[in-house]
Amino acid sequence: MAANVGVDYMINESWFLNASAWYANIETEATYKYKGAAQKTDVKINPWVFMIS
């Protein structure tokens, strides 16, 4: 799942303000070897990203 929201605000004829936020729900499975044995683990990354310009 991913979502974003943002707003633009016109300050005057030459300038505006922009603000945005993004969210991503990332779930996956990682496999690797440790001391010769196969390992598997769940990986969950849920970043928020913010921007003001």
TIVONU-850679 format. One record per residue: residue in three letters; x, y, z of N, C-alpha, C, O in turn. Coordinates in steps of 0.02 Angstrom, whole numbers, plus 32768, in hexadecimal, padded with zeros to 4 digits. Each point is the difference from the previous one (the first is absolute). Example, Ala and Ser with C-alpha at 12.3 -4.5 7.8 and 13.67 -1.06 7.14 Angstrom:
BEGIN
Ala82947EE481867FD3803B8000802D803C800080347FFF8021 Ser7FBA80367FBB802A803B80037FD980378025801980378008 
This chain:
BEGIN
Met802A7FC680007FD6803A8000802D803E8000803480018020 Ala7FB780317FBC802480407FFF7FCC80387FFD7FCA7FF87FE4 Ala80488040803A7FD2803A8000802980407FFF803880028019 Asn7FAB80317FCB801F804280037FCB803680067FC77FF77FEB Val804E804180327FD480398008802A803F7FF9803B80008011 Gly7FA880347FD48026803E7FF87FD2803B7FF97FC47FFA7FF4 Val805A804180137FDB803E7FFA802D80357FE0803C8002800E Asp7FA780277FC88022803A7FE37FDC803F80187FC380027FFF Tyr8063803080157FE3803F80188022803A7FDB803D80088006 Met7F9D801F7FD6801B80397FDB8008803A80317FCE801A8019 Ile80707FFB7FF3800F8038802C7FF180427FDE7FDF802C801C Asn803B7FDC7FA77FF1803A7FD680097FEA7FB780047FC47FF3 Glu7FFE806A7FDE80047FED7FB980427FDE7FEF80047FDD7FCD Ser8030802D805B80427FE47FF080157FC6802C802E7FDB7FEE Trp7FB2801B804B80167FCE80307FC67FD380157FC780158007 Phe804A7FAB80047FCF7FD2801E80257FD0802E803D7FF87FFB Leu7F9E7FEA8032801A7FD080307FE27FBC7FF17FC57FFA7FF2 Asn80657FD380107FEA7FBB7FF380147FD5803B803980058018 Ala7F9A7FD17FFF800F7FD080357FE37FBC7FEC7FC77FFD7FE7 Ser805F7FCE80237FEA7FBD7FED80187FCD80338032800B8023 Ala7FA97FBE7FE180147FC8802A7FF07FBF7FDB7FCC7FFA7FE0 Trp80627FD680257FF87FBF7FE180097FCA803580288007802E Tyr7FB27FC27FCA80067FC6802C80007FC17FD47FD97FFC7FD1 Ala80517FD5803F80017FC07FDC80057FC78033802B8001802C Asn7FAA7FCE7FCD80017FC5802A80217FC87FD77FE07FE57FD3 Ile805E800B803E80267FCF7FD9800D7FC3802C801F80078035 Glu7FCB7FBF7FB6800C7FC28024801B7FCD7FCE7FE37FF67FCB Thr80547FEA8047801E7FCE7FD580237FCC802B80008005803D Glu801E7FCA7FA380237FCB802380487FFD7FE7800B80007FC3 Ala80247FFE806A80477FFC7FED801A7FBA800F7FF27FE48034 Thr803580027F9D80217FBF800B804B800B7FF9801780267FD6 Tyr800E7FB88055804980068000801E7FC380227FDD7FD7801D Lys806580227FDE80237FCA8021802A801C8039802280337FF9 Tyr7FDB7FAB804080288012803B80227FC080197FDE7FD08014 Lys806380307FEC80287FC680137FEB7FC27FD87FFD7FC9801A Gly7FF480427FA67FF07FCA7FD27FB77FEA80027FEC7FD77FD6 Ala7FED804180587FBA7FED80067FD380367FE2800A803B800B Ala7FC47FAF7FCF7FD1802F7FE27FD4801E80367FE77FDD802C Gln801080657FD17FD7802480307FCB80287FDA800980127FC6 Lys7FC07FFA805B7FC980267FE27FE3802E80367FF77FEA8039 Thr7FFC80547FB57FE3802F80307FD080307FDC8009800F7FC5 Asp7FC58007805F7FD280327FE5801F80458007801F80108033 Val7FD880197F9B801A804580007FC5802F7FF77FDA7FFA7FD0 Lys801E8035805E7FCB80327FFC801F80458001802480118030 Ile7FD080167F9D801980447FFB7FC4802D7FF47FDC7FF77FCE Asn80188038805D7FC6802C7FFB8015804980047FF480218032 Pro802C7FF87F99801B804480037FCB80367FF67FD17FF87FD9 Trp8039803F80497FDC803F7FF4803380307FE1803980048017 Val7FB380207FB5802A80327FE07FDA804280007FC680027FEB Phe805A8034802C7FE180428003802880317FD5803D7FFC7FFE Met7FA080327FE2802280337FD87FDB804380077FC380027FFC Ile80638032800D7FE580447FFF802C80287FD0803D80008006 Ser7FA380217FCA802780287FD17FDA803F7FEE801980297FD9 
